[in-house]
Amino acid sequence: MNSRFKIDKGGFRKELRFTTIVLIIFILLLMSFSMLFINGSKADEDTLWEATILFTAAEYGSDNVIFGEDATAHDGPPTDLGLDALNPPPSTPPIIDAWFDAGLDTPYNKLREDIKYGPDSYKVWNLYVKTDPSAGYTVDMTWSYDTTSEYATIGLYDDTGTTLLVNMLATDTYSFVSTGTDHFQIICEGDSNGPPDIPTIPSGETEGYHGTSYTFHTSALDPEDDDIKYGWDWNGDGTVDKWTDFYFSGVTVYAANTWVAPGNYNIKVKAKDEHGAESGWSTPLTVNMLNRAPNKPSNPTPGNKSSDVDTNVILTWAGGDLDEGDLLNYDVYFGVSVSPPKVVSRQSGTSFNPALAGITTYYWKVVSFDDYGASTVGPIWSFTTSPGSDTSGDGDGENPNQLPVADASNSDISGLPGVSLTFDGSLSRDLDTDGYIKNWSWDFGDGTVRYGEIIKHAYANSGNYNVILTVTDNLDDTDTDSLSVVIGTENNPPSTPEITGNRKGKRNNVYSYTVMSVDMDNDDVRYSLDWGDGSTEESDFLPNGTLYRATHSWASAGVFTIVVTATDGLTVTDSTRLVVLIDAQYVDDLGYLIDKDGDGIYDSFYSNATRGETNVLGEGNEKYLIDSNDDGECDYSYDQILGTLSTYGEKEPLNSTSPNQIPVIFVLVAIVLIIIGIVATFIIIKI
């Protein structure tokens, strides 16, 4: 046999062993490099927040999972290398095993750690908890966050995602009885929502008159382009006196106010978006409301310098005030001298019925007063009576004077400190045909005495006050009447109501909601609900702290906002809003898909940009092509299952920075290592 074909078996075995060792080293190097890349990427992550959930059950031990958001993550596929961690195989039963199903292929269909792209306005995690081998044990869940998330609610829902079990931001525990394998959804919703900008300083008149309506305007921008309503503080006391309706962001909004009393007022305004986020107060605008003196008394009856006037005539005049709402009282001067004496002080009416003698010239005038001390003196008028019967008299002799009757029953009897009450003595009367009441005196029981037939008074402090009205007739006889006035404490409004219930559903299905508010004064509370579809509901007055349950169904698909308020009968709270998706699905911040016929396939898309509906096209596998600007062309592709959004025609989701793509340098190094391995193997074999 030719020696060239002779095989050295011992040398071949040595070469084979050496080659095998080199290949093993090469493979280990390649794996090490891969793990270095995978694990090294974790060090470069930009994690926004993480939450760890611990599960414990008697005899089962414990398990934990982690979920959160990262600025570089996908929402899958592909898998987030270094961010998503596989759920390890369960140990020998009895065990408790928890994992997230991210909709990925094996082995990433079960994750112990699932980090999604963020920040965002809506995210869903599918959570599974298994107790093996049996069910019926109580499982305790506790969780903690490494930092605050951007969401308004992180809700633990049932397997359908429609029933809220607990708000994971409001509490850190939840317990349930295991059924073997339990499925939950963790749904994060709103807000990376920021408050509206502070509104511009109110613009309008800076000087005017109380009792006159004045209009002011302002505007504000919302960073998320949410609708905005405006709260006006007309008195500068830091409380909202009036909330407007909602307006588009940036729209100039007008509001009017009438001040009932003169003075300087600082007008401020704040903005609140549809999610309840409030701005600060605007720079105040100072306005000065002035007081105008009453009109000069005019148009006397009988006319000035009239003659042959019947002795039964009743004197009348025209009063008035340009400042609407002012209370007016009048002093009446009357007699036979050119400078007549005052006979009536601060009566409210514009008539006077004196006793007149025949063939006599009388002189009279009226001085008008408003409730803020301003007065106007009228001219002196005169008239001469006819020789009719003499109606004058002094009430003595055969017809002695009867006492007047004081009557304060037409007055306010309750109020709050600092709020003006009206005290009315106009029902008081003189029983003599030729008599009249000439003075009304009020003792308010707080050390204050004022005069007038109808006047206003404000108490500084709460308490019970005994008010005494004293009336004096033309012959100086008097009578009194009293009333009890109760000044209560400032009412505390109920707390802003809380509402819980389904956030998602299908049309024509009935869903249950609970509402509760607490009143610091222990007053009964009544709830009002606006379901967002044109229908409303109102409860009876319920004992303080009572949980009110209401049900509702929506007849059409869409996104509806439930608006809830509470009242104690005196004050209405700010509103609470709960957004409900009926056969609808949010698509990032672009808008939402709508399934109008409830067949599980979305038919149209509501665009936040156009504030109208556009068409969608099915792309297969529950993917939808969206025309976001209604120009007739598809702009985005949305994967309903994965919750990913891509520009139409691109494979990479818009919300991804592609951290999972293998870097070019890694590919090149891997190729070089493979070539080196092959060459080394070839050389060794040849040797």
Secondary structure, DSSP 4 states (H G I P E B T S, - for coil): --GGG---HHHHHHHHHHHHHHHHHHHHHHHHHHHHHHHHHHHT--EEEEEEEEEEETTTEEEEEEEEEETT--SSSS--TTTSEEPPPP-SSSEEEEEE--SPPTTTTSEEEEEEE-S-SEEEEEEEEEEES----EEEEEEEESS--S-EEEEEE-TTS-SEEEETTT-SEEEEE--SEEEEEEEEEE----PPPPPPPPBS-SEEETTSEEEEEE----TT---EEEEEESSSSSS-SEE---B-TT--EEEEEE-SS-EEEEEEEEEEETTS-B--PPPPEEEEEE-PPPPPPEEEESPTTEEEE-TT--EEEE---SSTT--EEEEEEEESSSSPPEEEEEESSSEE-----SS-EEEEEEEEEETTS-EEEPPPEEEEE-S-------S-TTSPPPPPB---TTS--EE-TT--EEEE-TT-B--STT--EEEEEEE-SSS-EEE-SEEEE--SS-EEEEEEEEEEETTS-EEEEEEEEEE-PPPPPBPPPEEEE-SEE-TT--EEEEEE--BTT---BEEEEE-SSS-EEEPPPB-TTPPEEEEE--SS-EEEEEEEEEE-SS-BPPPEEEEEEESEEEETTTEEEE-TTSSSS--EEEETTTTEEEEEEEEETTEEEE-SSSSSS--EEEETTTTEEEETT-SS-TT---TTSPPHHHHHHHHHHHHHHHHHHHHHHH-
